[in-house]
Amino acid sequence: MILTIIMYSLFADVHEPLTQIRLSLAASLGAGQISFFAGMHAMDNPAICITAAVLTQYFLMAAFCWMLVEGIYFYLLIVKVYNISNRLIVYHVMSWGFPVIMVSTSLSIAIGKGGIQSYTSDKYCWLSSNYDLIWIFVAFLTATGVLGSFILARVTRELTTLPQTGADRIQRVRLGIRACVLMIPLLGITWLFGLLSPLHKAFTYIFTILNSTQGVLIFILHCMRNSQIRERLRGKIKTVRIGQIGARMKIRTNAVSPSPNNRNSTKKNVKMNPTDGSAVWAAKLHPFSEYELK
């Protein structure tokens, strides 16, 4: 997630809606994971434990909101052919503001029924199952995951059901499958496997594997494969290489052409000791090789 933020910040247009959505998604998801791992075992310190649980709940819910916004963006762009640039501020307010309401509701329920310490569980600094606090998070996760699944199905259908024949139809099917694979990590659909984990242990493994690699998949599929980022990264690498070659040629040129202040002394040294002078000038006048210029 950190690498994704760096790459999008340096090599993408931060004013574009999709770039802002990806940056917000990476920031919220990464912050939620960091908060959880940093404070999950701080049960001995109630203040740190509750703070970690609050931050984890907030940032993960914000990440789910941005996953939903990502789906809405693709739906409007592909199905409705509509640009959301003029409404991006609304999505920012919704995605960063709505989780505040959810977290405040959870805290209010915990304080009103069992005290603020009942907000977290006894084993980890995470939402407690007491007073159904965990179900607030589960319900929110389920709603965003189901909506993301419907959006993915609608977008895939739109890409594959256009009137085409023969090879074009096969190409459309491939495009739909590719879009489905690319969008799954962004829409949070893999989180739904967590709801199935009580049914069989296999769902727990699937949930863990898919969600522990979500950040890696987003970085590889939507950062390193992004044409704009790759093009600007190539340009940056070329600029650095040209600068290095220029600096190397400047150093070589300075070595070949001694400064006026040292010219007389060099000539005197040559007259006094021709053998040493010849060796020095031979070294200085060594021609550039083709490999060095490259």
C-alpha positions in Angstrom: 0.0 0.0 0.0 2.9 2.4 0.8 4.5 1.6 -2.6 1.2 2.2 -4.3 0.8 5.6 -2.6 4.4 6.5 -3.6 4.0 5.5 -7.2 0.6 7.2 -7.7 1.8 10.3 -6.0 5.0 10.6 -8.1 4.0 9.3 -11.5 0.2 9.8 -11.9 -2.0 12.8 -12.2 -3.2 13.4 -8.7 -6.1 15.6 -10.0 -7.7 12.7 -11.9 -10.7 11.0 -10.1 -9.2 7.5 -10.4 -5.9 8.5 -9.0 -7.6 10.1 -6.0 -9.7 7.1 -5.4 -6.7 4.7 -5.6 -4.7 6.9 -3.2 -7.5 7.1 -0.7 -8.1 3.4 -0.9 -4.5 2.6 -0.4 -4.1 5.1 2.4 -7.2 3.9 4.3 -6.6 0.2 3.8 -2.9 0.5 4.7 -3.7 2.6 7.8 -6.3 0.1 9.0 -3.8 -2.8 8.7 -1.1 -0.9 10.4 -3.4 0.1 13.3 -4.5 -3.5 13.8 -1.0 -5.0 13.8 0.5 -2.3 15.9 -2.1 -2.5 18.7 -3.8 -5.9 18.5 -1.9 -7.3 21.5 -2.0 -4.2 23.8 -4.7 -5.6 26.1 -2.6 -4.6 29.1 -3.0 -0.9 28.3 -6.8 -0.2 27.8 -6.2 3.3 26.3 -3.9 2.0 23.6 -6.1 -1.0 23.0 -9.3 1.0 22.5 -7.4 3.6 20.4 -6.1 0.8 18.1 -9.5 -0.8 17.8 -11.2 2.6 17.0 -8.6 3.4 14.4 -8.8 0.0 12.8 -12.6 0.1 12.6 -12.5 3.6 11.2 -9.9 3.1 8.5 -11.2 -0.3 7.4 -14.7 1.1 7.0 -13.2 4.0 5.1 -11.5 1.4 2.9 -14.7 -0.4 2.2 -16.3 3.0 1.3 -13.5 3.7 -1.2 -13.9 0.1 -2.6 -17.5 0.9 -3.2 -16.6 4.3 -4.8 -14.2 2.4 -7.1 -17.1 0.2 -8.2 -19.4 3.2 -8.7 -16.7 4.8 -10.8 -16.3 1.8 -13.1 -20.1 1.4 -13.3 -20.7 5.0 -14.3 -17.7 5.0 -16.7 -18.4 1.8 -18.5 -22.2 1.3 -18.2 -23.5 4.9 -18.0 -20.5 6.5 -19.8 -20.5 9.3 -17.1 -17.6 11.2 -15.5 -17.7 11.6 -11.8 -15.1 14.4 -11.6 -17.7 17.0 -10.6 -18.9 14.8 -7.7 -15.6 13.6 -6.4 -15.9 15.9 -3.3 -19.1 14.1 -2.4 -17.4 10.8 -2.4 -14.6 12.2 -0.2 -17.1 13.4 2.3 -19.0 10.2 2.3 -16.0 7.9 2.4 -14.2 9.7 5.2 -17.3 10.9 7.1 -19.6 8.0 7.2 -17.1 5.7 9.1 -17.0 8.4 11.8 -20.8 7.9 12.4 -20.3 4.1 12.5 -17.5 4.3 15.0 -19.3 6.8 17.1 -22.3 4.5 17.2 -20.3 1.6 18.3 -18.6 3.6 21.1 -21.9 5.0 22.2 -23.4 1.5 22.5 -20.4 0.2 24.4 -20.4 3.1 26.8 -24.1 3.0 27.4 -24.3 -0.7 28.1 -21.1 -2.0 29.6 -18.6 0.8 29.7 -16.0 1.8 27.2 -13.9 -1.3 28.1 -16.5 -3.5 26.6 -15.8 -2.0 23.1 -12.9 -4.4 22.7 -12.7 -8.2 23.1 -10.7 -10.0 25.7 -8.3 -11.7 23.3 -7.5 -8.9 20.8 -7.8 -5.1 20.6 -10.7 -5.4 18.2 -14.4 -5.1 18.3 -16.1 -7.1 21.0 -18.9 -9.5 20.3 -20.7 -8.2 23.4 -23.8 -6.1 22.6 -23.4 -7.1 18.9 -20.8 -4.5 18.3 -18.9 -6.7 15.8 -22.1 -7.1 13.8 -22.0 -3.4 13.0 -18.8 -4.0 11.2 -19.9 -7.2 9.6 -23.1 -5.7 8.3 -21.2 -2.8 6.8 -18.7 -5.2 5.2 -21.5 -7.4 3.8 -23.4 -4.5 2.3 -20.3 -3.1 0.5 -19.2 -6.5 -0.6 -22.6 -7.4 -2.0 -22.9 -4.1 -3.8 -19.5 -4.5 -5.2 -20.4 -8.0 -6.5 -23.5 -6.6 -8.2 -21.4 -3.8 -9.8 -18.8 -6.3 -11.0 -21.5 -8.5 -12.5 -23.1 -5.6 -14.3 -19.8 -4.2 -15.6 -18.7 -7.7 -16.8 -22.0 -8.2 -18.5 -21.8 -4.9 -20.2 -18.3 -5.8 -21.6 -19.3 -9.2 -22.8 -22.9 -8.7 -24.2 -22.2 -6.1 -26.9 -23.4 -7.3 -30.3 -20.3 -9.0 -31.7 -19.7 -12.1 -33.8 -16.9 -14.7 -34.2 -13.5 -13.6 -33.0 -14.8 -10.3 -31.7 -17.2 -12.2 -29.3 -14.3 -14.3 -28.0 -12.3 -11.1 -27.5 -15.1 -9.6 -25.6 -15.3 -12.6 -23.3 -11.6 -12.4 -22.6 -12.0 -8.7 -21.9 -14.8 -9.4 -19.4 -12.8 -12.1 -17.6 -9.8 -9.8 -17.4 -11.9 -6.9 -16.0 -13.4 -9.3 -13.5 -10.0 -10.4 -12.3 -8.6 -6.9 -12.2 -11.5 -5.5 -10.2 -11.9 -8.1 -7.5 -9.0 -6.8 -5.4 -10.4 -3.3 -5.6 -14.0 -4.0 -4.7 -13.5 -5.9 -1.4 -15.3 -9.0 -2.6 -12.7 -11.3 -1.1 -13.7 -10.0 2.4 -17.0 -11.9 2.0 -15.1 -15.2 2.5 -14.7 -14.2 6.2 -18.5 -14.5 6.6 -18.2 -18.1 5.4 -15.3 -19.1 7.7 -17.6 -20.5 10.4 -18.9 -23.0 7.9 -15.6 -24.7 7.0 -12.0 -24.2 7.8 -11.2 -23.9 4.1 -12.9 -20.6 3.9 -10.7 -19.3 6.7 -7.6 -20.1 4.6 -9.1 -18.6 1.5 -10.0 -15.4 3.4 -6.6 -15.1 4.9 -4.6 -15.7 1.7 -6.7 -13.4 -0.5 -6.8 -10.5 2.0 -3.2 -10.8 3.0 -2.3 -10.4 -0.7 -4.8 -7.7 -1.5 -2.2 -4.9 -1.2 0.2 -6.8 -3.4 -2.4 -7.5 -6.0 -3.4 -3.8 -6.1 0.2 -2.7 -6.5 1.0 -5.2 -9.3 -2.3 -5.1 -11.2 -3.2 -1.4 -10.9 0.1 0.3 -10.2 2.9 -1.4 -12.1 0.6 -2.2 -15.0 -0.8 1.3 -15.2 0.2 2.7 -18.6 0.5 6.3 -17.3 2.7 5.3 -14.4 4.9 3.1 -16.5 5.4 5.7 -19.2 6.3 8.4 -16.7 8.6 6.0 -14.8 10.4 5.2 -18.1 10.8 8.9 -18.8 12.2 9.5 -15.3 14.7 6.6 -15.7 15.8 8.0 -19.1 16.3 11.4 -17.6 18.4 10.0 -14.8 20.5 8.0 -17.3 21.1 11.1 -19.5 22.1 13.1 -16.5 24.6 10.4 -15.4 26.1 10.2 -18.9 26.3 14.0 -19.1 28.1 14.2 -15.7 30.4 11.4 -16.8 31.3 13.2 -20.0 31.9 16.4 -18.2 34.3 14.7 -15.8 36.1 13.1 -18.8 36.2 16.5 -20.6 37.7 18.2 -17.6 40.3 15.5 -17.3 41.3 15.8 -21.0 41.4 19.6 -21.0 43.4 20.8 -18.0 42.7 24.2 -16.5 44.7 27.3 -17.7 46.2 27.6 -14.3 47.8 24.2 -14.5 48.8 24.3 -18.2 52.2 26.0 -17.6 53.1 23.8 -14.8 52.2 20.7 -16.8 54.4 21.8 -19.7 57.2 22.4 -17.2 56.8 19.0 -15.8 56.9 17.5 -19.3 60.1 19.3 -20.1 61.7 18.3 -16.8 60.6 14.7 -17.0 59.4 13.7 -20.5 58.8 10.1 -19.6 56.5 10.9 -16.7 54.8 13.6 -18.7 54.1 11.4 -21.7 52.6 8.8 -19.4 50.3 11.4 -17.8 49.1 12.9 -21.1 48.6 9.4 -22.5 46.3 8.6 -19.6 44.5 11.9 -19.9 44.0 11.6 -23.7 42.7 8.1 -23.5 39.7 8.2 -26.0 36.1 7.5 -25.0 35.0 4.0 -25.7 31.6 3.2 -27.3 30.5 1.4 -24.1 31.3 4.4 -21.9 29.2 6.7 -24.1 26.3 4.4 -23.8 
